[in-house]
């Protein structure tokens, strides 16, 4: 295949050619040789980064030809991420949107869910935003709503470390939350980073600001947080994501919260996908009269770029 290598991520090499309307996507483990003119930022499984051209060598080895470090020979499976160093601005963006709809005759049930995301990845940092909305209405019952949104920024550091800052928003009728705003800052580390999976831990501090829909007084507190993200993407057209975060309170003794999420995504041609997900929120000291837990099970169909 002769063309422009766009990137390598999650074990898939993306190549743009002049003779195809859509980019070729090839599993990295099935690439036997690669030669590039463009200079790439190359990330290895041990977290080390190099900048240079690629040239295949015998014994499944790839040579990275750099300007200041000479030639660096690595095993193909040790390369986990590639992006052109002079990549076009728009090529570094990613986005997705999905919809779900349920309707039943019983009590005239109608439920709509939407998910969307937007991201940008540079050489040493990346940022992203996401939004989730669930609205459910039925006769003789109060409407149910749940909204989530977040904006995050992370910066890559040596030794598989990264700094992270996030601002998130939650509105949840099950737990009588009118708004919960979290502002987090912390650090994470990849324990495993390969073409098959990513697994990392992160911890830090969180500022929690809560407003409620009932007579419970407003809350503002400081919390610690720690958790893990586990992402598997070498299951054919399936992607699996598990995220678990715990928030022990610093200023409210004895209170702690947790957020958990599990997603399965199946990819179709032309960048369409179907996603099934479960999310769970727990608070051992919720608003007066509200539930300690709230969970959502969702199936949606969407498209990503």
Residue pairs with C-beta under 8 A, 6 or more apart in sequence:
1 15
1 17
1 24
1 26
2 17
3 15
3 16
3 17
3 18
3 24
4 15
4 16
4 17
4 38
4 84
5 13
5 14
5 15
5 34
5 36
5 38
5 40
5 82
5 84
6 14
6 15
6 16
6 23
6 84
6 87
6 91
7 13
7 14
7 81
7 82
7 83
7 84
7 87
7 91
8 14
8 28
8 79
8 80
8 81
8 82
8 83
9 81
9 82
9 83
10 195
10 233
10 239
11 27
11 28
11 29
11 195
11 196
11 233
11 234
12 25
12 26
12 27
12 28
12 233
13 25
13 26
13 27
13 28
13 31
13 34
13 82
14 23
14 24
14 25
15 23
15 24
15 25
15 26
16 23
16 24
17 23
17 24
22 270
28 76
28 79
28 195
29 77
29 195
31 76
32 56
33 56
34 54
34 55
34 56
34 62
35 54
35 55
35 56
36 53
36 54
36 55
37 53
38 53
38 84
38 85
38 86
39 51
39 52
39 53
39 84
39 85
39 86
40 51
40 52
40 53
40 54
40 82
40 83
40 84
40 85
41 49
41 50
41 51
41 81
41 82
41 83
41 84
41 85
41 123
42 49
42 50
42 51
42 52
42 54
42 64
42 79
42 81
42 82
43 49
43 79
43 80
43 81
43 82
43 193
44 50
44 74
44 78
44 79
44 80
45 77
45 78
45 79
45 80
45 193
45 194
46 78
46 160
47 158
47 159
47 160
47 161
47 190
47 193
49 156
50 64
50 66
50 69
50 72
51 66
51 67
51 85
52 64
52 65
52 66
52 67
52 69
52 72
53 64
53 65
54 62
54 63
54 64
54 65
54 82
55 62
55 63
55 65
56 62
56 63
57 63
57 73
60 75
60 76
60 77
61 73
61 74
61 75
61 76
62 73
62 74
62 75
62 76
62 79
63 71
63 72
63 73
64 71
64 72
64 73
64 74
65 71
66 72
77 194
77 195
79 195
80 193
80 194
80 195
83 92
83 121
83 123
84 91
85 123
92 120
92 121
92 122
93 118
93 119
93 120
93 305
94 117
94 118
94 119
94 120
94 121
94 304
94 305
95 116
95 117
95 118
95 119
95 304
95 305
96 115
96 116
96 117
96 273
96 302
96 303
96 304
96 305
97 114
97 115
97 116
97 117
97 302
97 303
97 304
98 114
98 115
98 116
98 273
98 275
98 300
98 301
98 302
98 303
99 112
99 113
99 114
99 115
99 300
99 301
99 302
100 111
100 112
100 113
100 114
100 298
100 299
100 300
100 301
101 110
101 111
101 112
101 113
102 109
102 110
102 111
103 109
103 110
103 111
106 138
107 138
107 139
107 140
107 141
108 137
108 138
108 139
109 136
109 137
109 138
110 136
110 137
110 138
111 134
111 135
111 136
111 137
112 133
112 134
112 135
112 136
113 132
113 133
113 134
113 135
113 298
113 300
114 131
114 132
114 133
114 300
115 130
115 131
115 132
115 275
115 298
115 300
115 302
116 130
116 131
117 128
117 129
117 130
117 131
118 128
118 129
118 130
119 126
119 127
119 128
119 129
120 126
120 127
120 128
124 155
124 156
125 153
125 154
125 155
125 156
126 153
126 154
127 151
127 152
127 153
127 154
128 151
128 152
129 149
129 150
129 151
129 152
130 148
130 149
130 150
131 147
131 148
131 149
132 146
132 147
132 148
132 149
133 145
133 146
133 147
133 148
134 144
134 145
134 146
134 147
134 296
134 298
135 143
135 144
135 145
136 143
136 144
136 145
137 143
137 144
142 173
143 173
144 173
144 174
145 171
145 172
145 173
146 170
146 171
146 172
146 173
146 174
146 294
146 296
147 169
147 170
147 171
147 172
148 168
148 169
148 170
148 171
149 168
149 169
150 166
150 167
150 168
150 169
151 166
151 167
151 168
152 164
152 165
152 166
152 167
153 164
153 165
153 166
154 162
154 163
154 164
154 165
154 188
155 162
155 163
155 164
156 162
157 163
157 187
159 189
160 189
160 190
160 191
160 193
161 187
161 188
161 189
162 187
162 188
162 189
162 190
163 185
163 186
163 187
163 188
164 184
164 185
164 186
164 187
164 188
164 202
164 204
165 184
165 185
165 186
166 182
166 183
166 184
167 181
167 182
167 183
167 184
168 181
168 182
168 184
169 179
169 180
169 181
170 177
170 179
170 180
170 182
170 281
171 177
171 178
171 179
171 180
172 180
172 281
172 294
173 213
174 290
174 291
174 294
175 281
175 283
175 286
175 287
175 290
175 291
175 292
175 294
176 212
176 213
176 214
176 216
176 286
176 287
176 288
176 289
176 290
177 210
177 211
177 212
177 213
177 287
177 290
178 211
178 212
178 213
179 209
179 210
179 211
180 208
180 209
180 210
180 211
181 208
181 209
181 210
182 206
182 207
182 208
182 209
183 206
183 207
184 204
184 205
184 206
184 207
184 225
185 204
185 205
186 202
186 203
186 204
186 205
186 225
187 202
187 203
187 204
188 200
188 201
188 202
188 203
189 200
189 201
189 202
190 198
190 199
190 200
191 199
191 200
191 201
192 198
192 199
192 200
193 199
193 200
195 234
196 232
196 233
196 234
197 230
197 231
197 232
197 233
197 234
198 229
198 230
198 231
199 228
199 229
199 230
199 231
200 228
200 229
201 226
201 227
201 228
202 226
202 227
202 228
202 229
203 224
203 225
203 226
203 227
204 224
204 225
205 222
205 223
205 224
205 225
205 250
206 222
206 223
206 224
206 225
206 247
207 220
207 221
207 222
207 223
208 219
208 220
208 221
208 222
208 223
208 247
208 249
209 218
209 219
209 220
210 218
210 219
210 220
211 218
212 218
212 287
212 290
213 287
214 287
214 288
214 289
214 290
215 288
216 287
216 288
216 290
219 252
221 249
221 250
221 251
221 252
221 255
222 249
222 250
222 251
223 247
223 248
223 249
223 250
223 251
223 257
224 247
224 248
224 250
225 245
225 246
225 247
225 248
226 245
226 246
227 243
227 244
227 245
227 246
228 242
228 243
228 244
229 241
229 242
229 243
230 240
230 241
230 242
230 243
231 239
231 240
231 241
231 242
232 239
232 240
232 241
233 239
233 240
237 266
237 267
237 268
238 264
238 265
238 266
238 267
239 263
239 264
239 265
239 267
240 262
240 263
240 264
241 261
241 262
241 263
241 265
242 261
242 262
243 259
243 260
243 261
243 262
244 258
244 259
244 260
244 261
245 258
245 259
245 260
246 256
246 257
246 258
247 256
247 257
247 258
247 259
248 255
248 256
249 255
249 256
249 257
252 285
254 284
254 285
255 283
255 284
255 285
256 284
257 281
257 282
257 283
257 284
258 280
258 281
258 282
259 279
259 280
259 281
259 282
260 279
260 280
260 282
261 277
261 278
261 279
261 280
262 277
262 278
262 279
263 275
263 276
263 277
264 275
264 276
264 277
265 273
265 274
265 275
265 276
266 273
266 274
266 275
267 273
268 274
270 303
271 303
271 304
271 305
272 301
272 302
272 303
273 301
273 302
273 303
273 304
274 299
274 300
274 301
274 302
275 298
275 299
275 300
275 301
275 302
276 297
276 298
276 299
277 296
277 297
277 298
278 295
278 296
278 297
278 298
279 295
279 296
279 298
280 293
280 294
280 295
281 293
281 294
281 295
282 292
282 293
283 292
283 293
284 292
286 292
